Amino acid sequence: MSLAPPPPPIRALVVDDERIARESLCALLAADHEVEVVGQCANGSQAVEALRRQSEPVEVVFLDVEMAGKDGFQVLSELGDERTAAVIFVTAYENYALKAFEFRALDYLLKPFDDERFAQVLARAKEHVKGVRVQRAARELAEMLGTSLPAPTPPPAPRYVERLVLKDMGRMAFLPVGEIDWLEAEDNYIQVHAGAQKHLVRQSLREMEEELDPRRFVRIHRSTIVNVERVKELRPLFHGEYQVTLHDGTSLKLSRGYRERLDALLGKG
């Protein structure tokens, strides 16, 4: 009984305008026997050309953001529907994170990063590629058997943010919005309450309200937004105001002008 051949290595392309950064990434990738670096590019134009000319498709791209001539986002825009590879943005600038996920980036690697963070990102990329390969194999088998499977479509860019970008001790972390209990305004910042954790985000509450899904988050006071799933009960106070109690016991004030929207989300409208 013959053993099945090992799967081909995952084909990766590294794009960065700094030579040292490219060599560092390539060295880290070369240490993984499941990955093959099929090319290096020093700018966006080279990246577009490399992704178009490969006889075998590139499966993962480690893509810098700020590059002379054509940045990482312009590379993806130019490729458009031709893009098939999973993209991991690698940059020293944290302010591009939200835009990166609008471009359906698989992950965002903030320089400087340590080996642990790189290992997490690479592991996620490998799992993604393996899943894509399984889907492709299923379609090919279906074609051989004379049946058909619907062609996969790329997930649409989310209309609302799915996770917040948090800066913590010089590093970047991501908080899924589903873990947020409530948010409160503090001058030019927002205090994000998630379980026992508190995170300070430099943004206005109005801006945050526009980015969050209104089916899940509602403003109950001029300085407070709450995750509707965390609301346990409402108790009347005075002059049309209410006390909102969350499942963790937190008590918040609901101003009269915001009650109708909360009632609608709670199914009381």
N, C-alpha and C positions, 0 to 999 in steps of 0.2 A: 504494500500500500504506500503510494507516494505521498509525501507531505505537500500541502499547498504552498506555493511560493509566497514569500513575504510581500506585503503590499509595497508599492513604490513609495519612495520618500515624498514628503510634502514639499512642493516646489515653492520656494520663497524668493521674493525680490526685495532688495534693500535700496531705499531712495533717501539720500541725505546729501546736502551740499558740503558737509564737513567730512573730510577724508577720515579723520580719526573716529568720528561717530560711526561711519560706515564700517570701518574695519572692526570696531568694537562689537557692533551688532552681528557682523558676519562670524566673528570668533565665538560669540555666544550660541549662535545657531548651529555652527559646525560641531559643537560639542554634543548635539542631539542627533543620534543616528537615524531618527525618523524624519529629519528635515534636510533638504538640499537647497543651498543658495544657488539660484540659477542666474543671478546677475546683480550688479551694483550700478546705480545711477547717481550722477552728481547734480542733476537738476530735473525740473519737471518735464521738459521736452524729451529728454532721454527716457524718462519713465514711460511717457505715452508711447514712444516708439518701441520700447522693450516689451510692453504689455501687448502691443499689437502684432509684433513679429514672432513671438514665441510659438514654435510648432506645437508644444505642449502647453496648456494653459497654466499661468501662474495661479497658485491657490491662496497665497497669503502675501500681502504687500506691507512692509514696514515703511511708512511714508512720513517724511518730514513735512512740516506745514510751511514755514517761511523759507522760501528759496528764491533766488534771483530769477527774473524772467517769468516763471510760472510756478505759483505756489501749489501746495498739495490739493487744495480745494479745486483749483483750476484744472489740475490733472484729472480729477474725477468727473468734473463737469464736461471736459472734452471727450472723455471716454464714453460717458452716457450709458446707453444700453449695452455697450461692448464690455463694460466692467463685469467681470465674473469673480474676481478675487476678493477675499475678505481683507479689509483694510484695518491696520493698526496704526494710528497716528503716533508719531514719536516727535516730541517737541519740548522745548524749554519753557513754553508759554502756556499757562493754565487757562487763559481767557478764551482759547479756541475750543474748549471742551464741549460746550453745548452745540456749537456749529458742527463739530465733528460727528456727533450723534445724529444730527439732522441729515448728514450724508450717510447714515447707516453704518458708521464705523463699528467694527467689532469691539475695539477697545482703544484706550488712550493712555499712552505711556509717557509720563512726564519726566524729563531729564532734570537732574540726575536721578537715576533709578538704581536700586540695588538688585542683587541676584534673585532675591525672593520675589520681588515684584515682577521681574522679567519672567521668572519661571511660571508665575500665575497667568500672565498674559499668553505665554507660549502654549501652556496647557489648554487654555480656552480655545486658542486658534486651532490646535490639533484636533480637539473634539469637534469643532465646527467643520473642519475639512472632512473628517471621517463621516460625519452625518451627511454632508453633501455627496460624498462618494457613494454612500449607501442608497441615497435617493436616485442617483444617476444609474447605478446598477439595477435598481428596481425598474426604472423606465426602460432600460435596454432589454431586460428580461421580458417585460410586458410586450415590447415590440416583436421580440422573437416568437412569442406565443400568439401573436396576432391580436392582442388586446392593447389597450391604451390606458395610460395614467395621465391625469391633468398635469400640464407643465407647471412647475413651481414658479410662483411669482415672488419677486423680492418684497419683503414687508414694507408697507408705506412708512414714510417718515412720520413719527408721532406728531400729532397736532399740539399736544401738550407734553411738558417735560415728564420723563419717567423717573429721573433721579436728579438730585441736586449735587453740584460740585462743591466740595468743602475743602478749604485750605486748613491744614492742621500741622503745625510745627514744620512748615516748609514743604510738606508733602500734600498731595491731592488725594482726597477720598471721595467716594460716591455713595450717596444715601438714596435708596429707592423711596419714592414719594409715599408708597404704601406704608412705610414705617413711621411716617410723621404723624404725631398726635395733634399738635396745634402749633401755630406760629403767632408771635407777637412782635409788634413794631417797637424798636428802640432807636429813636433818632433816625440816622441814616442806615441803620442795620435792622436785621430781623433775627430774633431769637427763635431757633427751630427746636421744638421739643419732640424728642423721639425716644419713648421709654424713659430710662434713667439718664439719657444723654441729652445735652444741650449743645447746639452749634450756632455760632454767630456768622451770619451771611451779610455781606455788604450789598444791600439792595433795598429798594423801597417796597413796602407791603403792596402798594398798587401794582408795581411791576410783577411781583411774585404772583399776585392774584390772577393776572392775565396769562401767566405761564402754566398755572395749575388747572387740572380738569375740573370745571365747575360742577360736574356730576358727583365729584368726590370731596371737594373742598368748598367751603362757603364762609364768607365774612359774616361774623356775628356782632362785630363792634368795629369802630373805626381803626382800632389797633390790634384786632384779633381775627385770625382765620382758623377754622377748625376742620379736621377730618371728620366727615359725617359718620363714618363707620365707628368712630370712637365715642360718639354721643350715647350716653346711657339714659338720661332723663332730663326733663325741663321742669323747673319749678317757678311759679309766678312770684314776682317781687312787687314793685310799686310802679305806677305810671306806665304800665305796659311792658316793663322790662322783665326779663326772666333770668334765672340762674341755670346755666348749662353745666351738667355734671358728666364728666367722662368716665369711662370704665375704670380708670386708674384712681378715681376719686378727685381728680382736679376739678375745681369749680371756676367757671368763667361767666362773665356777664353778657347776656344777649340784649342788645339795644332794640328798642321798639321798631325802628326803621328797617331792621334786618330780619325780623321774625318771619315774614312771608316766604322768603327764599329758603330758610331753613325748614319751615314746615313742609314746603313742597318736596324737598329732598328726603325728608323723613316720612313722606307719605301721608301727611296730615292736611295737605292742601285740597 
